[in-house]
Amino acid sequence: MDKSNFNLVKLFQVLVVMSTLNYVILFFLPYFPEVFTPEVQKVLSYNGYGAVISSHLFIYGTVFLLWILSAIGMFFFQSYGRTLFLVMYVLSILMIPFFGVAVSAPAESFMFAIGDTLDIAIIALAYFSPLSGYFKLRVTTQPKFRSID
């Protein structure tokens, strides 16, 4: 691996880590309402109003685990990670109309924008850069044992 590819690999991995940390913070932020004033908490309580798909912890937990799994796969250049990351990103966009009114604090909106930017950069690098070759399916072969007769 030459120096330019090494730098690109490190940049990609840093972007994946930054995106994942951003996502983890956004996921757990609602569990710390004391971060917001009571007035802001009241306004934020309208998030999801009129949703076709209600926001159950099971759905959020499953999506959270799939995002983390995809990020781990992306970090280690596993083909499943790249595919899962893209599928999760596209699904998250397609599902927006079904989750009702979106209400977020300014800091959350900023973090969503940063996260989207990071995710698009990650997808672009994973599919349209020299790094795409690192995601080829790796076929592992089992060692052949000689039978003892």
KETORRO-962922 format. One line per 5 residues: their letters; for each residue x, y, z of C-alpha. Coordinates in nm, 2 decimals. Layout:
N
a) X:Y:Z ~ ...
***
This chain:
149
mdksn) 0.00:0.00:0.00 ~ 0.15:0.33:-0.10 ~ 0.14:0.64:0.12 ~ -0.15:0.81:-0.06 ~ -0.37:0.49:-0.01
fnlvk) -0.26:0.47:0.35 ~ -0.37:0.83:0.41 ~ -0.70:0.77:0.23 ~ -0.76:0.46:0.45 ~ -0.69:0.65:0.77
lfqvl) -0.91:0.94:0.65 ~ -1.19:0.70:0.58 ~ -1.16:0.53:0.91 ~ -1.16:0.86:1.09 ~ -1.48:0.96:0.91
vvmst) -1.64:0.63:1.01 ~ -1.55:0.68:1.37 ~ -1.67:1.05:1.37 ~ -2.00:0.95:1.21 ~ -2.05:0.67:1.46
lnyvi) -1.97:0.89:1.76 ~ -2.21:1.15:1.62 ~ -2.48:0.88:1.58 ~ -2.43:0.74:1.93 ~ -2.46:1.09:2.09
lfflp) -2.78:1.16:1.89 ~ -2.92:0.82:1.99 ~ -2.87:0.87:2.36 ~ -2.94:1.24:2.38 ~ -3.32:1.20:2.44
yfpev) -3.23:1.00:2.75 ~ -3.08:1.30:2.91 ~ -3.36:1.56:2.91 ~ -3.19:1.77:3.17 ~ -2.97:1.90:2.88
ftpev) -3.27:2.10:2.77 ~ -3.47:2.36:2.95 ~ -3.83:2.26:3.05 ~ -3.97:2.48:2.77 ~ -3.75:2.32:2.51
qkvls) -3.84:1.97:2.65 ~ -4.21:2.06:2.61 ~ -4.16:2.15:2.24 ~ -3.94:1.85:2.18 ~ -4.22:1.62:2.32
yngyg) -4.41:1.69:1.99 ~ -4.14:1.50:1.79 ~ -4.31:1.21:1.62 ~ -4.66:1.36:1.64 ~ -4.88:1.21:1.37
aviss) -4.65:0.92:1.30 ~ -4.77:0.63:1.09 ~ -4.50:0.41:1.24 ~ -4.47:0.47:1.62 ~ -4.13:0.50:1.76
hlfiy) -4.08:0.19:1.98 ~ -3.76:0.13:2.16 ~ -3.73:-0.21:1.99 ~ -3.73:-0.04:1.65 ~ -3.48:0.23:1.76
gtvfl) -3.26:-0.03:1.93 ~ -3.25:-0.26:1.63 ~ -3.17:0.03:1.40 ~ -2.90:0.14:1.64 ~ -2.74:-0.20:1.65
lwils) -2.75:-0.23:1.27 ~ -2.58:0.11:1.23 ~ -2.31:0.01:1.47 ~ -2.26:-0.32:1.30 ~ -2.24:-0.15:0.96
aigmf) -1.99:0.10:1.10 ~ -1.77:-0.18:1.23 ~ -1.78:-0.35:0.90 ~ -1.70:-0.02:0.72 ~ -1.40:0.04:0.95
ffqsy) -1.25:-0.30:0.88 ~ -1.35:-0.29:0.50 ~ -1.59:-0.57:0.52 ~ -1.83:-0.59:0.22 ~ -2.13:-0.65:0.44
grtlf) -2.06:-0.33:0.63 ~ -2.05:-0.12:0.31 ~ -2.38:-0.28:0.18 ~ -2.55:-0.25:0.52 ~ -2.44:0.11:0.57
lvmyv) -2.58:0.21:0.23 ~ -2.91:0.02:0.29 ~ -2.95:0.18:0.63 ~ -2.88:0.52:0.50 ~ -3.13:0.49:0.21
lsilm) -3.39:0.33:0.44 ~ -3.35:0.61:0.69 ~ -3.43:0.86:0.42 ~ -3.73:0.66:0.28 ~ -3.88:0.62:0.63
ipffg) -3.88:0.99:0.71 ~ -4.25:1.05:0.60 ~ -4.37:0.77:0.83 ~ -4.22:0.90:1.15 ~ -4.44:1.21:1.19
vavsa) -4.34:1.56:1.27 ~ -3.97:1.61:1.33 ~ -3.88:1.85:1.61 ~ -3.52:1.89:1.72 ~ -3.31:2.14:1.92
paesf) -3.06:2.35:1.73 ~ -2.77:2.14:1.85 ~ -2.94:1.82:1.73 ~ -3.01:1.97:1.39 ~ -2.65:2.07:1.36
mfaig) -2.54:1.71:1.46 ~ -2.79:1.56:1.20 ~ -2.64:1.79:0.93 ~ -2.28:1.69:1.03 ~ -2.39:1.32:1.04
dtldi) -2.55:1.33:0.69 ~ -2.24:1.50:0.55 ~ -2.01:1.24:0.70 ~ -2.23:0.96:0.58 ~ -2.24:1.08:0.23
aiial) -1.86:1.13:0.23 ~ -1.82:0.77:0.37 ~ -2.05:0.63:0.10 ~ -1.87:0.82:-0.18 ~ -1.53:0.69:-0.06
ayfsp) -1.66:0.34:-0.01 ~ -1.81:0.31:-0.36 ~ -1.64:0.57:-0.58 ~ -1.28:0.59:-0.47 ~ -0.98:0.36:-0.48
lsgyf) -1.10:0.23:-0.14 ~ -1.38:0.05:-0.31 ~ -1.13:-0.23:-0.40 ~ -1.07:-0.29:-0.03 ~ -1.43:-0.41:0.01
klrvt) -1.41:-0.70:-0.23 ~ -1.55:-1.02:-0.08 ~ -1.28:-1.21:0.09 ~ -1.32:-1.58:0.05 ~ -1.16:-1.77:0.33
tqpkf) -1.06:-2.13:0.27 ~ -1.05:-2.39:0.54 ~ -0.72:-2.56:0.58 ~ -0.72:-2.91:0.44 ~ -0.63:-3.17:0.68
rsid) -0.49:-3.50:0.58 ~ -0.67:-3.79:0.72 ~ -0.46:-4.02:0.94 ~ -0.51:-4.37:0.82
***
